Amino acid sequence: MSRTTILPIQRVMANAAPGAWRDGIVVETRTADAVVAFLDGGVTQLRVASADGFLSVGDPVAHHPVAEILSAGGRQTTARSA
């Protein structure tokens, strides 16, 4: 059984605003954060729950800044701007 850090309200928020997802590539990882270069040209440092081992440099990701969800490789976790 996989553990999730996503709360039900976060899922509701993400479903209510599907256009808010931003696609990007991980350009740097740390123990508790990651730097993501978004395809729209922005670069953001995100605090990522369970970041250690969740992400690798070069991974494609999708971030929902309103719901604070990061999706990568079929898994999701909480992520907010640092």
C-alpha positions, 0 to 999 in steps of 0.5 A: 500500500502506498502512502500519500501526502495529498489531502482530499481537499487538495484533490478537490481544488486540483479538479476544480481548477484543471487549467492551473497545472504547470508542466516542467523538468526537475533541474535540481534536487535537495533533501526537502526541495526541488528546483523546477524549470517550467515549460512556460519559462518560469523557474521555481524552488518547491518544498516537496514532501518526501522529496528525498528519493521522490525526484531526480534531475531530468524528471518531467513533473506537473505542479498545481500551485493552487492545490500544492500538488506535485505529480511525477512518474505516476505519483503525487505529493505535496509541494509548495513554493519555497 
